[in-house]
Amino acid sequence: MAEDGVVGSADFPAKRPREEEENCVSSAAAAMETETAKDPDCVSGVIPGWFSEISPMWPGEAHSLKIEKILFQGKSDYQNVMVFQSSTYGKVLVLDGVIQLTERDECAYQEMITHLPLCSIPNPKKVLVIGGGDGGVLREVARHSSVEQIDICEIDKMVVDVSKQFFPRVAIGYEDPRVTLNVGDGKIITFFFCLTLFFFSSFFSNKQLPHKLSVNVVGVAFLKAVPAGTYDAIIVDSSDPIGPAQELFEKPFFQSVANALRPGGVVCTQAESIWLHMHIIEDIVSNCHQIFKGSVNYAWTTVPTYPSGVIGFMLCSTEGPSVDFKHPVNPIAENDDSKDPLKFYNSEIHTAAFCLPSFAKKVIESMAK
């Protein structure tokens, strides 16, 4: 599966790739429980034995977690993949130096990005997930009994395999018979991927298309291959809309999403932190108002291990039956006796997620005029 092997034991109690991270090599990394001679990227050199997420997207700050043991290090065709056991958040999945999920707080992201859109429309039947290779969104979509078809389009098979091995409670979504996994290696997807790679190659100094762009490239290719109006809902669990892709790729991607949705269909995509990226959010909201002729709303949730501790979502609907995202019409059981009940989402927090602080509300509402 991986180019590098599993390190240590896997018996310990996983969105968003961003800009390339600074390599932070610890002088004391050899003291950690690991059989590898090579230090992992982004192990802090300031506090030995701690993982620090450092990026120009949040200059002057970094969030750190203490590493108990590095469980996996590998390099796929698209990115570096690492799993480590933390002291306080359980196992942690890291892609290119950026935390994707932790066992402790993944519920806040997975449940919200899924149930905000699916609980806003009656009886969703066909759902597409773009990105989300860890399987957490699939797990949440599968809670909706009305859903008959769940397609997922993911670029990196290693993320899927690593998640199944180290995060079985997250990747359990793949076990649902309604799920069809589309890894970005089909003929149609590869064709569009290569065309886009050629188009963008002049913007990048290296030969490898960044994963944050690759996911969206493959997503667009997949969307172009499906008939118009196929899906009731599309959930985009991908990456930060920054760099060369921001202007050249964003609108075509959203347009492809809109084309693949039925009238009154909905999309939910992660949409940055109001504390760090209001300038990016402003552009996203503006683009969505141009593409989606139904409802356009911004919501947010708390995820302690994401930069600034919060992450936002853009929720949009196509022209057709009206969608009121702020008031769920398709409730999901909040108190069930299943082995894995909801930990974060409920109808009250659904409505509260659209309540914005004044500074963000002012900017976002101005984009609707």
Residue frames relative to the residue before (quaternion, step in Angstrom):
aa qw qx qy qz dx dy dz
M 1.0000 0.0000 0.0000 0.0000 0.00 0.00 0.00
A 0.8200 0.1655 -0.0474 0.5458 3.54 0.68 -1.12
E 0.5380 -0.6133 0.4726 0.3332 3.49 -1.27 0.42
D 0.7347 0.2617 -0.1796 0.5996 3.58 1.19 -0.53
G 0.4964 -0.7042 0.4313 0.2677 3.54 -1.05 0.75
V 0.6354 -0.4941 0.4246 0.4145 3.49 -1.39 0.06
V 0.2050 -0.7792 0.5839 0.0998 3.54 -0.95 0.90
G 0.8329 0.1445 -0.1104 0.5226 3.58 -0.75 0.98
S 0.6795 -0.4934 0.3722 0.3954 3.54 -1.33 -0.31
A 0.3497 -0.7359 0.5422 0.2054 3.57 -1.14 0.64
D 0.5303 0.6750 -0.3811 0.3435 3.60 1.28 0.10
F 0.4493 0.6754 -0.4690 0.3495 3.61 0.87 0.90
P 0.5122 -0.6371 0.4931 0.2975 3.38 -1.43 1.14
A 0.0936 -0.9624 0.2172 -0.1338 11.39 -1.60 6.94
K 0.5909 0.7524 -0.2804 -0.0782 7.71 -2.11 0.69
R 0.6085 0.6066 -0.1586 0.4864 2.65 0.23 0.71
P 0.0291 0.8201 -0.5715 0.0061 3.69 0.61 0.84
R 0.1761 -0.8032 0.5666 0.0533 3.56 -0.98 0.83
E 0.7800 -0.2828 0.2334 0.5072 3.57 -1.23 -0.39
E 0.6341 -0.5202 0.3799 0.4278 3.60 -1.13 0.42
E 0.3679 -0.7559 0.5066 0.1913 3.52 -0.90 0.98
E 0.5368 -0.5746 0.4995 0.3635 3.54 -1.28 0.41
N 0.4033 -0.7010 0.5252 0.2648 3.56 -1.02 0.75
C 0.0659 -0.8116 0.5800 -0.0242 3.54 -0.61 1.18
V 0.0257 -0.8499 0.5258 -0.0235 3.57 0.06 1.25
S 0.3476 -0.7627 0.5155 0.1780 3.55 -0.74 1.07
S 0.4420 -0.6852 0.5146 0.2649 3.53 -0.97 0.88
A 0.7291 0.3948 -0.2270 0.5109 3.55 1.24 -0.43
A 0.3201 0.7858 -0.4878 0.2051 3.58 1.22 0.26
A 0.5986 0.5885 -0.3643 0.4032 3.56 1.11 -0.63
A 0.6134 0.5668 -0.3465 0.4272 3.57 1.21 -0.44
M 0.5681 0.5883 -0.3913 0.4220 3.59 1.21 -0.32
E 0.5608 -0.5980 0.4466 0.3583 3.56 -1.23 0.45
T 0.3952 0.6838 -0.5241 0.3187 3.54 -0.10 1.33
E 0.3643 -0.7384 0.5265 0.2119 3.54 -1.06 0.70
T 0.5553 0.6071 -0.4000 0.4038 3.59 1.24 -0.06
A 0.4053 -0.7067 0.5273 0.2411 3.54 -1.08 0.74
K 0.6734 0.4885 -0.2825 0.4777 3.57 1.22 -0.46
D 0.4045 -0.7190 0.5104 0.2429 3.59 -0.81 0.99
P 0.4777 -0.6734 0.4805 0.2957 3.61 -1.02 0.74
D 0.5704 -0.5593 0.4684 0.3775 3.55 -1.22 0.48
C 0.8637 0.1830 -0.1313 0.4509 3.52 -1.26 0.62
V 0.3960 0.5876 -0.5742 0.4101 3.54 0.94 0.97
S 0.4850 -0.7377 0.3849 0.2692 3.53 -0.46 1.26
G 0.3141 -0.7361 0.5729 0.1771 3.51 -1.02 0.88
V 0.5649 0.5913 -0.3806 0.4319 3.56 1.28 -0.15
I 0.7755 0.0982 -0.0349 0.6227 3.58 0.96 -0.92
P 0.3246 -0.7819 0.4913 0.2047 3.61 -0.10 1.22
G 0.7994 0.2867 -0.2295 0.4755 3.54 -1.03 0.88
W 0.6432 0.4791 -0.3249 0.5012 3.59 1.27 0.22
F 0.3474 -0.6882 0.5955 0.2261 3.54 -1.17 0.69
S 0.0494 -0.7950 0.6046 0.0059 3.59 -0.90 0.96
E 0.2677 -0.7571 0.5793 0.1398 3.55 -0.86 1.02
I 0.0253 0.8170 -0.5666 0.1043 3.54 -0.27 1.34
S 0.1508 0.8001 -0.5620 0.1456 3.57 -0.78 0.99
P 0.5307 -0.6119 0.4725 0.3474 3.61 -1.12 0.54
M 0.5638 0.5990 -0.3965 0.4076 3.59 1.22 -0.19
W 0.7611 0.1401 -0.1300 0.6199 3.59 1.28 -0.27
P 0.0701 -0.8527 0.5171 0.0250 3.58 0.58 1.18
G 0.8074 0.3108 -0.2232 0.4491 3.52 -1.16 0.69
E 0.7657 0.2552 -0.1741 0.5641 3.58 1.24 0.14
A 0.0037 -0.7799 0.6258 0.0004 3.54 -1.25 0.45
H 0.2752 -0.7336 0.5953 0.1781 3.53 -1.13 0.70
S 0.1210 -0.8234 0.5541 0.0196 3.57 -0.82 0.99
L 0.1052 -0.7548 0.6447 0.0606 3.53 -1.25 0.68
K 0.4446 -0.6866 0.5056 0.2745 3.56 -0.99 0.82
I 0.3103 -0.7596 0.5510 0.1521 3.54 -0.88 1.03
E 0.2436 -0.7516 0.5972 0.1387 3.55 -0.86 1.01
K 0.7837 -0.1425 0.1311 0.5902 3.55 0.96 -0.86
I 0.3366 -0.6938 0.5935 0.2304 3.56 -1.06 0.74
L 0.2378 -0.8205 0.5132 0.0829 3.56 -0.61 1.19
F 0.8082 -0.0076 0.0494 0.5868 3.57 1.10 -0.67
Q 0.0446 0.7465 -0.6639 0.0013 3.52 -1.20 0.72
G 0.1661 0.7835 -0.5848 0.1288 3.55 -0.85 0.97
K 0.2276 -0.7473 0.6042 0.1569 3.54 -1.30 0.29
S 0.2122 -0.7772 0.5829 0.1056 3.53 -0.62 1.15
D 0.7137 -0.4077 0.3221 0.4699 3.57 -1.24 -0.25
Y 0.7632 0.4005 -0.1770 0.4752 3.58 1.21 -0.45
Q 0.8339 -0.0145 0.0974 0.5430 3.59 1.00 -0.69
N 0.5060 -0.5851 0.5286 0.3496 3.52 -1.39 0.17
V 0.1393 -0.7886 0.5976 0.0387 3.54 -0.95 0.94
M 0.0600 0.7945 -0.6014 0.0583 3.57 -0.88 0.95
V 0.0857 -0.7456 0.6576 0.0659 3.54 -1.20 0.66
F 0.0667 0.7947 -0.6025 0.0301 3.56 -0.91 0.87
Q 0.4449 -0.6441 0.5532 0.2849 3.51 -1.31 0.46
S 0.1909 -0.7900 0.5750 0.0944 3.58 -0.66 1.10
S 0.6140 -0.5685 0.4072 0.3661 3.54 -1.28 0.29
T 0.8334 0.2553 -0.0676 0.4855 3.56 0.99 -0.86
Y 0.7728 0.3429 -0.1866 0.5004 3.63 1.12 -0.40
G 0.5712 -0.5967 0.3902 0.4067 3.60 1.18 0.34
K 0.7524 -0.3162 0.2632 0.5144 3.56 -1.13 -0.60
V 0.1922 -0.7870 0.5838 0.0526 3.54 -1.12 0.83
L 0.2161 -0.7560 0.6066 0.1170 3.58 -0.97 0.93
V 0.0510 -0.8050 0.5902 -0.0326 3.56 -0.77 1.13
L 0.0663 -0.7773 0.6252 0.0243 3.58 -0.92 0.95
D 0.8398 -0.0697 0.0017 0.5384 3.57 -0.72 1.12
G 0.7437 -0.4494 0.2245 0.4410 3.54 0.88 0.97
V 0.6716 0.4707 -0.2909 0.4928 3.59 1.25 0.14
I 0.4695 -0.6842 0.4883 0.2705 3.56 -0.85 1.01
Q 0.2263 -0.7682 0.5887 0.1101 3.53 -0.88 1.03
L 0.7748 -0.1855 0.1318 0.5899 3.56 0.96 -0.85
T 0.1563 -0.7228 0.6567 0.1479 3.49 -1.38 0.29
E 0.6213 -0.5647 0.3850 0.3833 3.55 -1.14 0.55
R 0.6713 0.5403 -0.3072 0.4038 3.57 1.00 -0.74
D 0.8464 0.2029 -0.0764 0.4864 3.61 0.77 -0.95
E 0.3755 0.7492 -0.4880 0.2442 3.63 1.19 0.14
C 0.5705 0.6210 -0.3824 0.3777 3.58 1.12 -0.61
A 0.6264 0.5667 -0.3445 0.4096 3.59 1.01 -0.78
Y 0.7050 0.4323 -0.2554 0.5008 3.58 1.05 -0.74
Q 0.7020 0.4913 -0.2881 0.4275 3.58 0.70 -1.10
E 0.6931 0.4820 -0.2899 0.4509 3.59 0.86 -0.93
M 0.6969 0.4828 -0.2911 0.4433 3.58 0.91 -0.84
I 0.6745 0.4896 -0.3167 0.4529 3.61 0.84 -0.87
T 0.6864 0.4716 -0.2749 0.4805 3.59 1.21 -0.50
H 0.7852 0.3801 -0.2021 0.4452 3.57 0.61 -1.09
L 0.5233 0.6033 -0.4376 0.4132 3.62 1.11 -0.32
P 0.7393 0.3698 -0.2619 0.4981 3.66 0.80 -0.80
L 0.7161 0.4822 -0.2879 0.4146 3.60 0.78 -0.94
C 0.6748 0.4623 -0.3033 0.4888 3.59 1.11 -0.50
S 0.6189 0.5666 -0.3303 0.4323 3.59 1.30 -0.07
I 0.7359 0.2980 -0.2117 0.5699 3.59 1.28 -0.08
P 0.4846 -0.6739 0.4659 0.3064 3.60 -1.04 0.63
N 0.8927 0.0027 0.0010 0.4506 3.55 -1.09 0.85
P 0.0555 0.7969 -0.5981 0.0643 3.64 0.54 1.05
K 0.1863 -0.8179 0.5394 0.0736 3.57 -0.88 0.94
K 0.7951 0.1693 -0.0818 0.5766 3.60 0.95 -0.84
V 0.0167 -0.8114 0.5808 -0.0631 3.56 -0.67 1.19
L 0.1476 -0.7628 0.6248 0.0781 3.54 -1.06 0.85
V 0.1348 -0.7568 0.6355 0.0718 3.56 -1.03 0.89
I 0.1302 -0.7720 0.6196 0.0560 3.58 -0.81 1.05
G 0.7502 0.1754 -0.1983 0.6059 3.55 -0.55 1.19
G 0.5899 0.6224 -0.3817 0.3449 3.56 -1.09 -0.70
G 0.1816 0.8415 -0.4943 0.1208 3.57 1.07 0.68
D 0.5671 0.6024 -0.3899 0.4044 3.60 1.19 -0.33
G 0.4866 -0.7118 0.3967 0.3150 3.60 1.24 -0.31
G 0.4581 0.7173 -0.4353 0.2936 3.59 1.23 -0.10
V 0.6478 0.4974 -0.3234 0.4779 3.58 0.98 -0.77
L 0.6092 0.5457 -0.3500 0.4567 3.59 1.03 -0.73
R 0.6227 0.5522 -0.3304 0.4452 3.56 0.98 -0.86
E 0.7085 0.4578 -0.2579 0.4711 3.56 0.95 -0.92
V 0.6131 0.5340 -0.3526 0.4633 3.62 1.00 -0.73
A 0.6557 0.5503 -0.3085 0.4148 3.56 0.98 -0.88
R 0.5431 0.6126 -0.4035 0.4086 3.62 1.22 -0.26
H 0.6563 0.5143 -0.3082 0.4580 3.60 1.18 -0.52
S 0.3492 -0.7901 0.4714 0.1777 3.54 -0.35 1.26
S 0.6108 0.5704 -0.3586 0.4160 3.61 1.14 -0.49
V 0.5879 0.6053 -0.3665 0.3919 3.59 1.18 -0.54
E 0.1910 -0.8053 0.5578 0.0619 3.55 -0.84 1.06
Q 0.7990 0.1468 -0.0453 0.5814 3.57 1.14 -0.63
I 0.0170 -0.7828 0.6217 -0.0233 3.57 -0.87 1.04
D 0.0552 -0.7898 0.6109 -0.0026 3.58 -0.52 1.19
I 0.0613 -0.7787 0.6223 0.0501 3.55 -1.08 0.72
C 0.1536 -0.7764 0.6093 0.0491 3.53 -0.96 0.97
E 0.0909 0.8039 -0.5727 0.1320 3.60 -0.40 1.25
I 0.4388 -0.7263 0.4697 0.2435 3.57 -0.94 0.88
D 0.8080 0.3349 -0.1129 0.4714 3.58 0.91 -0.96
K 0.3263 -0.7715 0.5185 0.1719 3.58 -0.38 1.24
M 0.5975 0.5814 -0.3755 0.4050 3.60 1.05 -0.61
V 0.6148 0.5430 -0.3497 0.4526 3.58 1.03 -0.73
V 0.6402 0.5228 -0.3157 0.4659 3.57 0.98 -0.85
D 0.7063 0.4760 -0.2717 0.4480 3.57 0.79 -1.03
V 0.6591 0.5031 -0.3087 0.4660 3.58 0.94 -0.87
S 0.6468 0.5225 -0.3198 0.4543 3.57 1.00 -0.79
K 0.6422 0.5182 -0.3210 0.4648 3.57 0.99 -0.80
Q 0.6893 0.4897 -0.2826 0.4530 3.58 1.01 -0.79
F 0.8199 0.2931 -0.1167 0.4778 3.57 0.79 -1.04
F 0.7760 0.2486 -0.1363 0.5634 3.61 1.19 -0.44
P 0.0052 -0.8592 0.5116 0.0053 3.60 0.72 1.01
R 0.6460 0.5159 -0.3382 0.4496 3.63 1.04 -0.59
V 0.6364 0.4719 -0.3207 0.5191 3.58 1.26 -0.34
A 0.7476 0.4280 -0.2144 0.4604 3.56 0.79 -1.08
I 0.3868 0.7345 -0.4764 0.2898 3.60 1.25 0.06
G 0.5193 0.6566 -0.4016 0.3715 3.58 1.21 -0.42
Y 0.6183 0.5628 -0.3456 0.4260 3.58 1.11 -0.61
E 0.6244 0.5678 -0.3398 0.4149 3.59 1.18 -0.42
D 0.5317 0.6293 -0.4147 0.3865 3.59 1.22 -0.25
P 0.4722 -0.7139 0.4350 0.2797 3.64 -0.72 0.98
R 0.6049 0.5698 -0.3628 0.4217 3.59 1.19 -0.32
V 0.6083 0.5957 -0.3310 0.4068 3.59 1.28 -0.34
T 0.0548 -0.7532 0.6549 0.0278 3.53 -1.10 0.89
L 0.2283 -0.7886 0.5612 0.1054 3.58 -0.63 1.15
N 0.0804 -0.7725 0.6296 0.0207 3.55 -0.86 1.04
V 0.1334 -0.7889 0.5979 0.0496 3.57 -0.34 1.26
G 0.5610 -0.6867 0.3651 0.2837 3.55 -0.93 0.93
D 0.5176 0.6369 -0.4429 0.3610 3.57 0.69 1.01
G 0.4095 0.7052 -0.4799 0.3235 3.60 1.23 0.33
K 0.6740 -0.5230 0.3283 0.4055 3.58 -1.17 0.44
I 0.6814 0.4798 -0.3053 0.4608 3.59 0.85 -0.92
I 0.6680 0.5010 -0.3032 0.4591 3.55 0.90 -0.96
T 0.6549 0.5112 -0.3206 0.4549 3.60 0.93 -0.87
F 0.6200 0.5572 -0.3443 0.4320 3.59 0.99 -0.77
F 0.7055 0.4370 -0.2620 0.4926 3.56 0.80 -1.02
F 0.6127 0.5543 -0.3534 0.4388 3.59 1.04 -0.73
C 0.6818 0.4895 -0.2921 0.4586 3.59 0.89 -0.93
L 0.6250 0.5324 -0.3413 0.4576 3.57 1.02 -0.76
T 0.6915 0.4687 -0.2824 0.4716 3.55 0.89 -0.92
L 0.6017 0.5527 -0.3527 0.4563 3.58 1.05 -0.72
F 0.6537 0.5065 -0.3068 0.4711 3.58 0.95 -0.89
F 0.6576 0.5321 -0.3070 0.4361 3.58 0.96 -0.91
F 0.7625 0.3899 -0.1924 0.4791 3.56 0.95 -0.94
S 0.4529 0.7414 -0.4353 0.2361 3.60 1.21 -0.32
S 0.6335 0.5556 -0.3408 0.4169 3.58 1.07 -0.65
F 0.6491 0.5337 -0.3190 0.4383 3.59 1.21 -0.37
F 0.7463 0.3877 -0.2041 0.5010 3.59 1.19 -0.43
S 0.4625 -0.7019 0.4785 0.2540 3.54 -0.98 0.89
N 0.7256 0.3636 -0.2505 0.5278 3.61 1.08 -0.54
K 0.5978 -0.6072 0.4067 0.3294 3.55 -1.30 0.18
Q 0.6494 0.5277 -0.3159 0.4473 3.55 1.22 -0.23
L 0.3970 -0.7039 0.5357 0.2450 3.55 -0.81 0.99
P 0.4819 -0.6872 0.4437 0.3141 3.62 -0.67 0.99
H 0.5916 -0.6008 0.4050 0.3536 3.57 -1.06 0.78
K 0.6190 0.5662 -0.3502 0.4167 3.59 0.99 -0.77
L 0.6877 0.4134 -0.2725 0.5310 3.57 1.17 -0.56
S 0.6052 0.5960 -0.3528 0.3926 3.56 1.05 -0.79
V 0.6305 0.5427 -0.3380 0.4402 3.59 0.95 -0.88
N 0.7031 0.4570 -0.2749 0.4704 3.57 0.86 -0.91
V 0.5960 0.5562 -0.3622 0.4519 3.59 1.08 -0.68
V 0.6873 0.4628 -0.2784 0.4857 3.55 0.85 -0.97
G 0.6138 0.5535 -0.3451 0.4447 3.57 1.06 -0.72
V 0.6598 0.4934 -0.3029 0.4790 3.58 0.92 -0.89
A 0.6438 0.5279 -0.3267 0.4474 3.57 0.94 -0.87
F 0.6572 0.4992 -0.3081 0.4732 3.57 0.95 -0.85
L 0.6593 0.5181 -0.3096 0.4484 3.57 0.92 -0.90
K 0.6455 0.5259 -0.3228 0.4500 3.58 1.03 -0.74
A 0.6854 0.5000 -0.2788 0.4500 3.54 1.18 -0.54
V 0.6624 0.4831 -0.3195 0.4751 3.61 1.20 -0.23
P 0.5797 -0.5919 0.4226 0.3676 3.61 -1.08 0.58
A 0.5901 -0.5716 0.4350 0.3685 3.56 -1.14 0.62
G 0.8269 0.2471 -0.1818 0.4713 3.54 -1.11 0.74
T 0.3365 0.7889 -0.4651 0.2191 3.58 1.21 0.37
Y 0.8278 0.3026 -0.1100 0.4594 3.58 0.75 -1.05
D 0.4427 -0.6542 0.5512 0.2687 3.51 -1.26 0.59
A 0.8018 0.0117 0.0322 0.5967 3.56 1.09 -0.73
I 0.0999 -0.7560 0.6446 0.0545 3.53 -1.18 0.74
I 0.1198 -0.7825 0.6099 0.0385 3.55 -0.85 1.02
V 0.1523 -0.8044 0.5727 0.0413 3.56 -0.62 1.17
D 0.0227 -0.8002 0.5971 -0.0517 3.54 -0.18 1.34
S 0.3138 0.7783 -0.4805 0.2547 3.53 0.57 1.15
S 0.7815 -0.4310 0.3253 0.3126 3.47 -1.16 -0.75
D 0.6961 -0.4794 0.3417 0.4110 3.52 -1.32 -0.01
P 0.3546 -0.7487 0.5202 0.2076 3.64 -0.78 0.98
I 0.3506 0.7328 -0.4978 0.3040 3.56 0.42 1.25
G 0.7146 0.4497 -0.3250 0.4260 3.54 -1.34 0.10
P 0.8186 -0.2637 0.1812 0.4770 3.57 -1.30 -0.35
A 0.6382 0.5624 -0.3349 0.4052 3.58 1.09 -0.62
Q 0.5073 0.7041 -0.4246 0.2579 3.57 1.11 -0.54
E 0.7883 0.2959 -0.1643 0.5138 3.59 0.73 -1.01
L 0.7127 0.4885 -0.2692 0.4254 3.56 0.98 -0.80
F 0.7861 0.3533 -0.1502 0.4844 3.54 1.14 -0.57
E 0.5868 0.6490 -0.3654 0.3177 3.55 1.03 -0.69
K 0.7230 0.4454 -0.2686 0.4548 3.59 0.67 -1.04
P 0.6454 0.5002 -0.3462 0.4620 3.65 0.88 -0.73
F 0.6308 0.5288 -0.3366 0.4574 3.56 1.05 -0.73
F 0.6804 0.4720 -0.2936 0.4776 3.59 0.83 -0.95
Q 0.6307 0.5278 -0.3391 0.4567 3.59 1.03 -0.69
S 0.6374 0.5171 -0.3218 0.4721 3.57 1.04 -0.77
V 0.6208 0.5296 -0.3323 0.4730 3.55 1.06 -0.76
A 0.6649 0.5125 -0.3042 0.4503 3.58 0.85 -0.99
N 0.6559 0.5219 -0.3122 0.4472 3.58 0.96 -0.85
A 0.6946 0.4875 -0.2742 0.4525 3.58 1.05 -0.76
L 0.6314 0.5378 -0.3276 0.4525 3.59 1.26 -0.28
R 0.4908 -0.6204 0.5201 0.3220 3.56 -1.17 0.57
P 0.6459 -0.4683 0.3893 0.4604 3.64 -1.19 0.14
G 0.8046 0.1862 -0.1743 0.5362 3.56 -0.74 1.07
G 0.4292 0.6872 -0.4667 0.3546 3.57 1.28 0.30
V 0.3119 -0.7791 0.5270 0.1340 3.55 -1.19 0.54
V 0.1265 -0.7508 0.6415 0.0937 3.53 -1.29 0.52
C 0.0635 -0.7561 0.6492 0.0534 3.52 -1.21 0.66
T 0.0311 0.7951 -0.6036 0.0492 3.56 -0.82 1.01
Q 0.5378 -0.6007 0.4618 0.3698 3.57 -1.05 0.63
A 0.0658 -0.8379 0.5399 -0.0455 3.57 -0.92 0.94
E 0.7387 -0.5290 0.2430 0.3397 3.51 0.67 1.24
S 0.5567 -0.6099 0.4728 0.3075 3.51 -1.41 0.02
I 0.4557 -0.6906 0.4910 0.2726 3.57 -0.89 0.94
W 0.6431 0.5287 -0.3261 0.4478 3.60 1.18 -0.43
L 0.7848 0.3399 -0.1555 0.4943 3.58 1.12 -0.61
H 0.8434 0.2381 -0.0336 0.4805 3.57 0.94 -0.87
M 0.1450 0.8189 -0.5461 0.1006 3.61 0.91 0.76
H 0.6153 0.5499 -0.3568 0.4378 3.60 1.07 -0.62
I 0.6508 0.4858 -0.3072 0.4961 3.59 1.08 -0.70
I 0.6363 0.5304 -0.3219 0.4585 3.57 0.97 -0.88
E 0.6169 0.5565 -0.3405 0.4401 3.57 0.98 -0.81
D 0.6728 0.4850 -0.2906 0.4773 3.59 0.96 -0.87
I 0.6400 0.5288 -0.3307 0.4489 3.58 0.97 -0.84
V 0.6621 0.5056 -0.3060 0.4608 3.58 0.89 -0.96
S 0.6462 0.5251 -0.3183 0.4532 3.58 0.96 -0.86
N 0.6670 0.4974 -0.2980 0.4678 3.58 0.91 -0.91
C 0.6661 0.5103 -0.3110 0.4464 3.58 0.93 -0.85
H 0.6300 0.5222 -0.3378 0.4651 3.59 1.01 -0.70
Q 0.6545 0.5066 -0.3166 0.4634 3.60 1.10 -0.60
I 0.7366 0.4307 -0.2258 0.4701 3.58 1.04 -0.76
F 0.7898 0.3089 -0.1469 0.5091 3.57 0.81 -1.01
K 0.2383 -0.8228 0.5099 0.0790 3.54 -0.62 1.19
G 0.5719 0.5447 -0.4012 0.4640 3.57 1.26 0.23
S 0.7847 -0.2302 0.2136 0.5344 3.58 -0.69 -1.09
V 0.0635 -0.7606 0.6450 0.0373 3.55 -1.20 0.66
N 0.1174 0.8104 -0.5584 0.1330 3.57 -0.52 1.20
Y 0.2657 -0.7316 0.6051 0.1673 3.55 -1.29 0.49
A 0.0229 -0.7794 0.6259 -0.0140 3.57 -0.99 0.93
W 0.1346 -0.8003 0.5783 0.0835 3.55 -1.23 0.25
T 0.1165 -0.7727 0.6201 0.0691 3.52 -1.33 0.36
T 0.4716 -0.6565 0.5059 0.3012 3.56 -1.29 0.22
V 0.0535 0.7484 -0.6587 0.0565 3.54 -0.99 0.96
P 0.3674 -0.7986 0.4191 0.2272 3.61 -0.04 1.22
T 0.7477 0.4110 -0.2362 0.4650 3.60 0.98 -0.75
Y 0.5427 0.5469 -0.4366 0.4646 3.60 1.23 0.33
P 0.6529 -0.5284 0.3522 0.4128 3.61 -1.10 0.57
S 0.8241 0.1257 -0.1851 0.5204 3.56 -0.87 1.13
G 0.5124 -0.6900 0.3924 0.3277 3.60 1.24 -0.04
V 0.7333 0.3195 -0.2347 0.5524 3.61 1.24 0.14
I 0.0667 -0.7613 0.6423 0.0588 3.56 -1.29 0.41
G 0.2968 -0.7814 0.5301 0.1425 3.55 -1.05 0.79
F 0.2277 -0.7501 0.6053 0.1382 3.53 -1.38 0.23
M 0.2479 -0.7096 0.6340 0.1817 3.54 -1.15 0.71
L 0.0668 -0.7838 0.6173 0.0074 3.55 -0.85 1.03
C 0.0448 0.8106 -0.5752 0.1004 3.55 -0.63 1.17
S 0.1521 -0.7677 0.6137 0.1044 3.54 -1.23 0.51
T 0.4763 -0.6533 0.5089 0.2955 3.53 -1.21 0.58
E 0.6617 -0.4921 0.3782 0.4207 3.54 -1.29 0.27
G 0.4753 0.6295 -0.4954 0.3638 3.54 -0.93 0.93
P 0.8052 -0.1336 0.1269 0.5637 3.60 -0.99 -0.73
S 0.4905 -0.6964 0.4381 0.2872 3.57 -0.80 1.01
V 0.1674 -0.7670 0.6149 0.0748 3.55 -1.17 0.73
D 0.1174 -0.7643 0.6323 0.0473 3.55 -0.84 1.06
F 0.2565 -0.8221 0.4893 0.1378 3.55 0.01 1.31
K 0.6536 0.5674 -0.3198 0.3855 3.59 1.06 -0.67
H 0.7658 0.2752 -0.1545 0.5603 3.58 1.21 -0.39
P 0.3177 -0.7951 0.4842 0.1801 3.61 -0.18 1.25
V 0.1908 -0.7895 0.5780 0.0788 3.56 -0.98 0.91
N 0.7226 0.3533 -0.2041 0.5579 3.56 1.30 -0.20
P 0.0915 -0.8589 0.5008 0.0564 3.59 0.55 1.16
I 0.2376 -0.7413 0.6125 0.1375 3.51 -1.18 0.69
A 0.5844 -0.6057 0.4036 0.3587 3.57 -1.01 0.78
E 0.2277 -0.8029 0.5414 0.1021 3.55 -0.66 1.13
N 0.7647 0.2306 -0.1429 0.5845 3.57 1.17 -0.49
D 0.1948 0.7798 -0.5694 0.1723 3.55 0.02 1.28
D 0.5124 -0.6579 0.4741 0.2825 3.53 -1.31 0.26
S 0.3580 0.7487 -0.4930 0.2613 3.59 1.21 0.36
K 0.6533 -0.5304 0.3748 0.3892 3.55 -1.29 0.34
D 0.7895 0.1937 -0.0951 0.5746 3.58 1.16 -0.53
P 0.0258 -0.8340 0.5512 -0.0025 3.62 0.39 1.17
L 0.6679 -0.4732 0.3821 0.4289 3.55 -1.29 0.26
K 0.2351 -0.7898 0.5560 0.1088 3.55 -0.97 0.90
F 0.8037 0.2796 -0.1180 0.5118 3.60 1.08 -0.63
Y 0.7418 0.4443 -0.2433 0.4395 3.58 0.68 -1.10
N 0.1806 0.7176 -0.6697 0.0634 3.52 -1.27 0.69
S 0.7026 -0.4899 0.2993 0.4205 3.59 -1.21 0.29
E 0.6350 0.5327 -0.3403 0.4441 3.59 1.06 -0.64
I 0.6922 0.4544 -0.2877 0.4812 3.57 0.92 -0.88
H 0.5247 0.6109 -0.4036 0.4343 3.59 1.24 -0.43
T 0.7161 0.4342 -0.2522 0.4849 3.58 0.73 -1.06
A 0.6611 0.5257 -0.3107 0.4359 3.59 0.96 -0.86
A 0.5775 0.6228 -0.3744 0.3722 3.60 1.11 -0.60
F 0.6857 0.4741 -0.2789 0.4767 3.58 1.19 -0.48
C 0.5289 0.5937 -0.4216 0.4359 3.59 1.28 0.05
L 0.1133 -0.8375 0.5344 0.0074 3.56 -0.44 1.22
P 0.5346 -0.5804 0.4862 0.3754 3.59 -1.16 0.47
S 0.6889 -0.5425 0.2900 0.3835 3.55 -1.09 0.71
F 0.6698 0.5142 -0.3277 0.4238 3.60 0.86 -0.87
A 0.6839 0.4580 -0.2855 0.4910 3.60 1.03 -0.75
K 0.6235 0.5562 -0.3344 0.4360 3.58 0.99 -0.84
K 0.6489 0.5368 -0.3160 0.4369 3.57 0.95 -0.89
V 0.6807 0.4839 -0.2816 0.4725 3.57 0.92 -0.96
I 0.7069 0.4773 -0.2793 0.4409 3.58 0.77 -1.02
E 0.6690 0.4893 -0.3074 0.4675 3.60 0.95 -0.80
S 0.6097 0.5587 -0.3604 0.4315 3.60 1.09 -0.57
M 0.6206 0.5565 -0.3378 0.4372 3.58 1.18 -0.54
A 0.6370 0.5472 -0.3255 0.4346 3.59 1.21 -0.45
K 0.6122 0.5833 -0.3472 0.4055 3.60 1.21 -0.33
